[in-house]
Amino acid sequence: MADGDIGNRIRELRRKRRLSQADLVKPGLLSASYLSLIESGQRRPSSEVLRHLAELLDTTPEHLLTGRHPASWQETERRLAFAELALHNSSPQDALSEFEAVLDEGPPPLHPRARLGRARALELLGRTEEALNAYEALWKAAESGTGEWAERATDVLRCSRDAGDFSYACDLGERAMAAFEELGLPWSDEVVRLGVSLAGVYIVRDDLTRASRLLQRLIEVSDDMGSPLARGSAYWNAAIVAHHRARDADAKALADRALALFGETDHHRNLAVLRHTYGSLLLETKDAEPVKAREILLDAHDRLTSVGGPVELRECEVSLSRAATQLGEPEEALRWAQAARSRIASGTSRAGEAQALITLGLAQITADHRDDGIATLAQGEHALEQATPGRAAVDLWNRLAVHYEQRGDAAAALRAYRQAMKAAGYRLPATERTTAGLFPPK
């Protein structure tokens, strides 16, 4: 066995755990200078030194010597592989049990893999706050600027957004991007996706100018990289910005480009979410295409059933309910809305809860369940009043306003339009604010 191989393994494990050579020193046994010679392959460690290093590096002397893990690890690795397969096959509860068993009983060097799997399982189960905490611990443990560090930052940002904490998501994304810039490292797929996720938070907060500027830069970077994943991610969110700015033709062209690019990758979850986004765009453009939209949304839903989380499935079911409504199929609209409503869990953001309830209430009214629909809409409005201001809240208030207007309820429509303005950051003139609560409605 070459001494250089042993030294390389020791150095790689030490760096992975973000330890310095001084952290491994033991007086009377191992000095920093001796460790430096070992890592450079100029000295072979004694069995006592190997045991000391293996303990500090969470591995075994056998692995440091040969690069092979002991036979006792094989069962643990089998359990990890089973858990990861369960995640892929939409069995997050089974996966979670296996990952937690590995963390309780398995060797420490396999714990990082189990911790990441546990975080993903929690997210798929809708336990967003717990997933956020788990991802955050992994992010803080990763080396700054690496692909792993950028991926975990993206995970934290996504969970913060899904929990409705847009301020924290925005702050984290900006700090992570600033740290990357300060390190002066080359761009990678992972860092571009981190920037794209930050742009997505800007979009949700209705800060389209900042989102557009950031995405333009990311498109230029990803075009230079030539990476389908990076380019697809950037074009995807650029399509959303174009849609919100009522540039429907540009939105479709950008979404088509993103779909084609993602089709060249193996990122199945992102492709499924993008197909949902594209189907939703077809419902909301001036010349809506509900037939084509439903076809794309059904495909997206099938994909998300295997690889998506509850937030993504709920949003897709909301879009499918809207497609059925546009196609004049109220019972189908009601079924999809009920499915979306069933996905509301303890970790659901108030905006997400409001979206599902309002969709269900409108579907109930359309399907001639008027009393149920009115009660459900009232619940949806209550949730929406507590939601974080931003694009999602504005869209939902406007949707309610249009419904009330069509029903001839001018007072309710006016209230909803005013709430939409408030969610968008506008304030009523001072005279209206000070008198609004003095004179109750007749």
C-alpha positions in Angstrom: 0.0 0.0 0.0 1.5 3.3 -1.1 2.1 5.8 1.8 0.9 8.6 -0.5 -2.6 6.9 -0.7 -2.8 6.8 3.0 -1.7 10.4 3.3 -4.2 11.5 0.6 -7.1 9.8 2.4 -6.2 11.4 5.8 -5.9 14.9 4.1 -9.2 14.6 2.3 -11.1 13.4 5.3 -9.5 16.2 7.4 -10.5 18.9 4.9 -14.0 17.4 4.5 -14.5 17.8 8.2 -13.0 21.3 8.1 -10.2 20.4 10.5 -6.7 21.9 10.5 -3.6 19.8 11.0 -3.3 21.4 14.4 -6.7 19.9 15.3 -5.3 16.4 14.9 -2.1 16.9 17.0 -1.7 14.8 20.1 1.3 15.7 22.4 3.7 12.8 22.7 2.1 11.0 19.8 1.6 13.2 16.7 3.0 16.6 15.9 1.8 19.0 13.1 5.1 18.5 11.3 4.9 14.7 11.5 1.3 14.8 10.2 2.4 17.0 7.3 5.0 14.3 6.4 2.3 11.6 6.6 -0.1 13.6 4.4 2.6 14.2 1.8 3.4 10.5 1.7 6.9 10.9 3.2 6.1 9.0 6.4 4.0 5.9 7.2 1.9 6.3 10.3 2.2 3.7 13.1 -0.8 1.6 14.2 -1.3 3.8 17.3 -1.3 7.0 15.1 -3.7 5.4 12.7 -6.1 4.6 15.5 -5.9 8.2 16.8 -6.5 9.7 13.4 -9.3 7.3 12.6 -11.1 8.3 15.8 -10.9 12.0 15.1 -11.8 11.6 11.4 -14.9 9.3 12.2 -13.5 6.3 10.3 -11.5 3.2 10.8 -7.8 2.4 10.6 -8.6 -0.2 7.9 -10.2 2.5 5.8 -7.2 4.8 6.2 -4.9 2.0 5.2 -6.8 0.4 2.3 -9.6 2.8 1.3 -12.1 0.0 2.0 -14.8 0.2 4.6 -15.2 -2.7 7.1 -17.7 -5.5 6.4 -19.8 -4.2 9.3 -20.7 -1.1 7.2 -22.2 -3.1 4.4 -25.6 -3.5 6.1 -25.7 0.2 6.9 -24.9 1.1 3.3 -27.7 -1.3 2.2 -30.2 0.5 4.5 -29.1 3.8 3.1 -29.6 2.6 -0.5 -33.1 1.2 0.5 -34.0 4.6 2.1 -32.9 6.5 -1.0 -34.9 4.2 -3.2 -37.9 4.7 -1.0 -37.6 8.5 -1.4 -37.4 8.0 -5.2 -40.6 5.8 -5.1 -42.6 8.3 -3.1 -42.4 6.5 0.3 -40.9 9.3 2.4 -42.1 7.9 5.7 -40.4 4.6 5.1 -37.3 6.5 4.0 -37.3 8.7 7.1 -37.5 5.6 9.4 -34.4 4.1 7.7 -32.4 7.3 7.7 -33.1 7.9 11.4 -32.1 4.3 12.2 -28.8 4.8 10.5 -28.3 8.0 12.5 -29.0 6.1 15.7 -27.1 2.9 15.0 -24.8 3.3 12.0 -21.1 4.4 11.9 -20.5 8.2 12.1 -18.9 8.5 8.7 -22.2 7.5 7.0 -24.2 10.0 9.1 -23.8 13.0 6.6 -25.5 10.9 3.9 -28.2 9.9 6.3 -28.8 13.5 7.5 -29.3 14.7 3.9 -31.7 11.9 3.2 -33.6 12.7 6.4 -33.9 16.3 5.5 -35.3 15.4 2.0 -37.8 12.9 3.6 -39.0 15.6 6.0 -39.5 18.0 3.2 -41.5 15.5 1.1 -43.7 14.7 4.2 -44.6 18.4 4.4 -42.7 18.9 7.7 -41.1 22.1 6.3 -39.8 23.6 9.5 -38.0 20.5 10.5 -36.6 20.1 7.0 -35.4 23.7 7.1 -33.5 23.1 10.4 -32.0 19.9 9.0 -30.8 21.6 5.8 -29.5 24.6 7.6 -27.3 22.4 9.8 -25.9 20.7 6.7 -25.3 24.0 5.0 -23.3 25.4 8.0 -21.2 22.2 8.0 -20.3 22.4 4.3 -17.2 24.2 3.1 -18.0 27.7 1.8 -18.1 28.1 -2.0 -18.3 24.4 -2.8 -21.1 22.8 -4.8 -22.4 21.0 -1.7 -22.5 24.4 0.1 -24.5 26.0 -2.7 -26.9 23.1 -2.9 -27.7 23.1 0.8 -28.1 26.9 0.7 -30.6 26.4 -2.1 -32.4 23.8 0.0 -32.6 26.2 3.0 -33.8 29.0 0.8 -36.5 26.8 -0.8 -37.9 25.6 2.6 -37.9 29.1 3.9 -39.9 30.3 0.9 -42.3 27.4 1.2 -42.8 28.2 4.9 -43.7 31.8 3.9 -40.6 33.3 5.5 -39.6 35.4 2.5 -37.4 37.8 4.4 -35.2 35.1 5.8 -35.0 33.3 2.4 -34.0 36.6 0.7 -31.4 37.5 3.4 -29.9 34.0 3.3 -29.7 33.9 -0.5 -28.1 37.4 -0.7 -25.6 36.5 2.0 -24.7 33.2 0.3 -24.3 34.9 -3.1 -22.1 37.6 -1.6 -19.9 35.0 0.1 -19.5 33.2 -3.2 -18.5 36.5 -4.9 -16.0 37.3 -2.2 -14.3 33.9 -2.6 -13.8 34.7 -6.4 -14.6 31.1 -7.3 -15.7 30.0 -10.8 -19.4 29.7 -11.5 -21.0 26.2 -11.3 -24.5 24.7 -11.9 -25.1 24.7 -8.1 -24.3 28.4 -7.7 -26.4 29.4 -10.7 -29.3 27.5 -9.2 -28.8 29.2 -5.9 -29.0 32.6 -7.7 -32.1 31.5 -9.6 -33.7 30.4 -6.3 -33.0 33.9 -4.9 -34.5 35.5 -8.0 -37.6 33.3 -7.3 -37.9 34.8 -3.9 -37.7 38.3 -5.4 -40.6 37.3 -7.7 -42.7 36.0 -4.8 -42.1 39.3 -3.0 -43.1 41.1 -6.2 -39.7 42.7 -6.7 -39.6 42.0 -10.4 -36.9 44.6 -11.1 -34.3 42.9 -8.9 -35.4 39.5 -10.1 -35.0 40.6 -13.7 -31.5 42.1 -13.2 -30.2 39.0 -11.3 -31.7 36.7 -13.9 -30.1 38.6 -16.8 -26.7 38.2 -15.2 -27.4 34.5 -14.5 -28.4 33.9 -18.1 -25.2 35.5 -19.4 -23.1 33.4 -17.0 -25.0 30.1 -17.8 -24.8 30.8 -21.6 -21.0 31.1 -21.2 -20.9 27.9 -19.1 -22.9 26.0 -21.8 -24.6 24.0 -19.0 -28.2 22.9 -19.9 -29.1 22.8 -16.2 -27.8 26.3 -15.4 -29.3 27.8 -18.6 -32.7 26.0 -18.1 -32.9 27.2 -14.5 -32.3 30.8 -15.5 -34.7 30.8 -18.5 -37.3 29.2 -16.3 -37.5 32.1 -13.9 -37.1 34.6 -16.6 -40.3 33.2 -18.1 -42.1 33.8 -14.8 -40.9 37.4 -14.7 -42.1 38.0 -18.3 -45.5 36.5 -17.5 -45.9 38.8 -14.5 -45.0 41.8 -16.7 -47.8 40.7 -19.1 -45.3 39.8 -21.9 -47.0 36.5 -22.7 -45.2 35.8 -26.0 -41.8 36.2 -24.3 -42.9 34.1 -21.3 -43.9 31.2 -23.6 -40.7 31.5 -25.7 -38.5 31.4 -22.5 -40.5 28.6 -21.0 -40.2 26.5 -24.2 -36.4 27.1 -24.1 -36.2 26.1 -20.5 -38.2 22.9 -21.1 -35.9 21.9 -24.0 -32.8 22.5 -21.8 -34.1 20.6 -18.8 -35.0 17.7 -21.1 -31.2 17.3 -21.7 -30.6 16.7 -17.9 -31.6 14.1 -15.4 -33.1 16.6 -12.9 -36.6 15.0 -13.0 -38.0 17.1 -10.1 -37.1 20.4 -11.7 -38.5 19.2 -15.1 -41.8 18.3 -13.4 -42.1 21.6 -11.6 -41.2 23.5 -14.9 -44.0 21.6 -16.7 -46.4 22.7 -14.1 -45.2 26.3 -14.4 -45.6 26.1 -18.2 -49.2 24.7 -17.9 -50.1 27.4 -15.5 -48.8 30.1 -17.9 -51.1 28.7 -20.6 -54.1 29.2 -18.2 -53.2 32.8 -17.3 -52.3 34.3 -20.7 -54.6 36.6 -22.6 -55.4 33.8 -25.1 -55.7 31.0 -22.6 -55.2 27.4 -23.8 -57.0 25.2 -21.1 -57.0 22.0 -23.2 -53.2 22.1 -23.8 -52.7 23.3 -20.3 -54.5 20.4 -18.7 -52.6 17.9 -20.8 -49.3 19.4 -19.6 -50.5 19.7 -16.0 -51.6 16.1 -15.9 -48.2 15.0 -17.1 -46.6 17.3 -14.5 -48.8 15.8 -11.7 -47.8 12.3 -12.7 -44.1 13.2 -12.5 -44.5 15.1 -9.2 -46.3 12.1 -7.6 -43.0 10.3 -7.9 -40.4 13.1 -7.3 -42.2 16.1 -5.9 -43.2 17.4 -2.4 -46.6 18.3 -1.0 -46.2 22.0 -1.9 -45.5 21.3 -5.5 -48.3 18.7 -5.8 -50.8 21.1 -4.1 -49.9 23.9 -6.5 -50.3 21.6 -9.5 -53.7 20.4 -8.2 -54.8 24.0 -7.9 -53.8 24.7 -11.5 -55.6 21.5 -12.6 -58.8 22.7 -10.8 -58.5 26.1 -12.6 -58.1 24.3 -15.9 -61.2 22.2 -15.4 -63.2 25.3 -14.4 -62.1 27.0 -17.7 -63.2 23.9 -19.6 -66.6 24.0 -18.0 -66.1 20.8 -15.9 -67.1 21.8 -12.3 -67.1 18.3 -10.8 -63.5 17.7 -12.0 -62.5 21.1 -10.8 -64.0 20.2 -7.4 -62.1 16.9 -7.2 -58.7 18.6 -7.9 -59.5 21.4 -5.4 -60.3 18.8 -2.7 -57.0 17.1 -3.4 -55.2 20.4 -3.0 -57.1 21.1 0.2 -56.1 17.7 1.7 -52.4 18.6 1.4 -52.6 21.5 3.9 -50.5 20.4 6.9 -49.0 22.1 10.0 -46.0 23.4 8.0 -48.0 24.9 5.2 -47.5 28.7 4.7 -50.6 30.9 5.2 -50.5 31.8 1.5 -50.4 28.1 0.6 -53.3 27.4 2.9 -55.3 30.3 1.5 -54.6 29.2 -2.1 -56.0 25.8 -1.5 -59.0 27.0 0.4 -59.9 29.7 -2.1 -59.6 27.3 -5.0 -61.8 24.8 -3.2 -64.4 27.5 -2.3 -64.6 28.8 -5.9 -64.9 25.2 -7.1 -67.7 24.4 -4.6 -69.7 27.5 -5.8 -69.2 26.6 -9.4 -70.4 23.0 -8.7 -73.6 24.4 -7.0 -72.4 23.8 -3.4 -72.9 27.5 -2.7 -73.2 27.4 1.1 -70.1 25.2 1.5 -68.3 27.5 -1.0 -69.1 30.7 0.9 -67.9 29.1 4.2 -64.7 27.8 2.6 -64.0 31.2 1.0 -64.3 32.9 4.4 -61.7 30.5 5.8 -59.5 31.2 2.8 -59.8 35.0 3.3 -58.9 34.6 7.0 -55.7 32.7 6.1 -54.9 35.2 3.3 -55.2 38.1 5.8 -52.3 36.5 7.8 -50.2 35.6 4.8 -46.9 37.3 4.0 -47.4 40.2 1.5 -46.1 39.5 -2.0 -47.0 38.3 -5.4 -48.9 35.2 -4.3 -51.2 37.2 -1.9 -51.8 39.9 -4.5 -52.9 37.3 -7.1 -55.2 35.6 -4.6 -56.9 38.8 -3.5 -57.4 39.8 -7.2 -58.9 36.4 -7.9 -61.3 36.9 -5.1 -62.1 40.4 -6.2 -63.0 39.2 -9.7 -65.2 36.5 -8.3 -67.1 38.9 -6.1 -67.4 41.4 -8.9 -68.9 38.7 -11.2 -71.4 37.8 -8.4 -72.5 41.4 -8.1 -71.1 41.9 -4.5 -69.5 45.3 -5.0 -68.6 45.8 -1.4 -66.7 42.4 -1.1 -65.0 43.1 -4.5 -63.8 46.5 -3.3 -62.5 45.0 0.0 -60.6 42.4 -1.9 -59.1 44.9 -4.4 -58.0 47.1 -1.4 -56.4 44.0 0.2 -54.5 43.3 -3.0 -53.2 46.8 -3.1 -52.1 46.5 0.5 -50.3 43.1 -0.2 -48.6 44.8 -3.1 -47.1 47.4 -0.7 -49.5 50.3 -1.5 -51.1 52.4 1.3 -54.4 54.1 1.4 -54.4 57.9 1.5 -54.2 59.2 5.1 -57.7 60.5 5.1 -59.1 57.2 4.0 -57.0 55.3 6.6 -58.1 57.5 9.4 -61.8 57.5 8.6 -62.1 53.9 7.4 -62.7 52.5 10.9 -64.9 55.4 12.2 -68.0 54.8 10.1 -69.2 51.2 10.1 -70.8 50.0 6.8 -74.6 50.5 6.6 
